[in-house]
């Protein structure tokens, strides 16, 4: 969690109060493009960022939450095939 946030702040190279929603969207897009990570990982990263900025706004470190408008990343759900009777035999 901390490592992800440090990487974000280093990459954006802005003061916390100056970070905008577009900065966060840009960071997430570049992160996925450079690292080729899965959508599940990107949703986890988005969750970390949104949680941090929500906390920072609640505690008064920033005036408004720039992550509030970052939408969830839709992750395709895979349907698991049930075991056949043959597969269930010991």
Secondary structure as a PSIPRED ss2 file (coil, helix, strand):
# PSIPRED VFORMAT (PSIPRED V4.0)

   1 X C   1.000  0.000  0.000
   2 X H   0.000  1.000  0.000
   3 X H   0.000  1.000  0.000
   4 X H   0.000  1.000  0.000
   5 X H   0.000  1.000  0.000
   6 X H   0.000  1.000  0.000
   7 X H   0.000  1.000  0.000
   8 X H   0.000  1.000  0.000
   9 X H   0.000  1.000  0.000
  10 X H   0.000  1.000  0.000
  11 X H   0.000  1.000  0.000
  12 X H   0.000  1.000  0.000
  13 X C   1.000  0.000  0.000
  14 X C   1.000  0.000  0.000
  15 X C   1.000  0.000  0.000
  16 X H   0.000  1.000  0.000
  17 X H   0.000  1.000  0.000
  18 X H   0.000  1.000  0.000
  19 X C   1.000  0.000  0.000
  20 X C   1.000  0.000  0.000
  21 X H   0.000  1.000  0.000
  22 X H   0.000  1.000  0.000
  23 X H   0.000  1.000  0.000
  24 X H   0.000  1.000  0.000
  25 X H   0.000  1.000  0.000
  26 X H   0.000  1.000  0.000
  27 X H   0.000  1.000  0.000
  28 X H   0.000  1.000  0.000
  29 X H   0.000  1.000  0.000
  30 X H   0.000  1.000  0.000
  31 X H   0.000  1.000  0.000
  32 X H   0.000  1.000  0.000
  33 X H   0.000  1.000  0.000
  34 X H   0.000  1.000  0.000
  35 X H   0.000  1.000  0.000
  36 X C   1.000  0.000  0.000
  37 X C   1.000  0.000  0.000
  38 X C   1.000  0.000  0.000
  39 X H   0.000  1.000  0.000
  40 X H   0.000  1.000  0.000
  41 X H   0.000  1.000  0.000
  42 X H   0.000  1.000  0.000
  43 X H   0.000  1.000  0.000
  44 X H   0.000  1.000  0.000
  45 X H   0.000  1.000  0.000
  46 X H   0.000  1.000  0.000
  47 X H   0.000  1.000  0.000
  48 X H   0.000  1.000  0.000
  49 X H   0.000  1.000  0.000
  50 X H   0.000  1.000  0.000
  51 X H   0.000  1.000  0.000
  52 X H   0.000  1.000  0.000
  53 X H   0.000  1.000  0.000
  54 X H   0.000  1.000  0.000
  55 X H   0.000  1.000  0.000
  56 X H   0.000  1.000  0.000
  57 X H   0.000  1.000  0.000
  58 X H   0.000  1.000  0.000
  59 X C   1.000  0.000  0.000
  60 X C   1.000  0.000  0.000
  61 X C   1.000  0.000  0.000
  62 X C   1.000  0.000  0.000
  63 X C   1.000  0.000  0.000
  64 X C   1.000  0.000  0.000
  65 X C   1.000  0.000  0.000
  66 X C   1.000  0.000  0.000
  67 X C   1.000  0.000  0.000
  68 X C   1.000  0.000  0.000
  69 X C   1.000  0.000  0.000
  70 X C   1.000  0.000  0.000
  71 X C   1.000  0.000  0.000
  72 X C   1.000  0.000  0.000
  73 X C   1.000  0.000  0.000
  74 X C   1.000  0.000  0.000
  75 X C   1.000  0.000  0.000
  76 X C   1.000  0.000  0.000
  77 X C   1.000  0.000  0.000
  78 X C   1.000  0.000  0.000
  79 X C   1.000  0.000  0.000
  80 X C   1.000  0.000  0.000
  81 X C   1.000  0.000  0.000
  82 X C   1.000  0.000  0.000
  83 X C   1.000  0.000  0.000
  84 X C   1.000  0.000  0.000
  85 X H   0.000  1.000  0.000
  86 X H   0.000  1.000  0.000
  87 X H   0.000  1.000  0.000
  88 X H   0.000  1.000  0.000
  89 X C   1.000  0.000  0.000
  90 X C   1.000  0.000  0.000
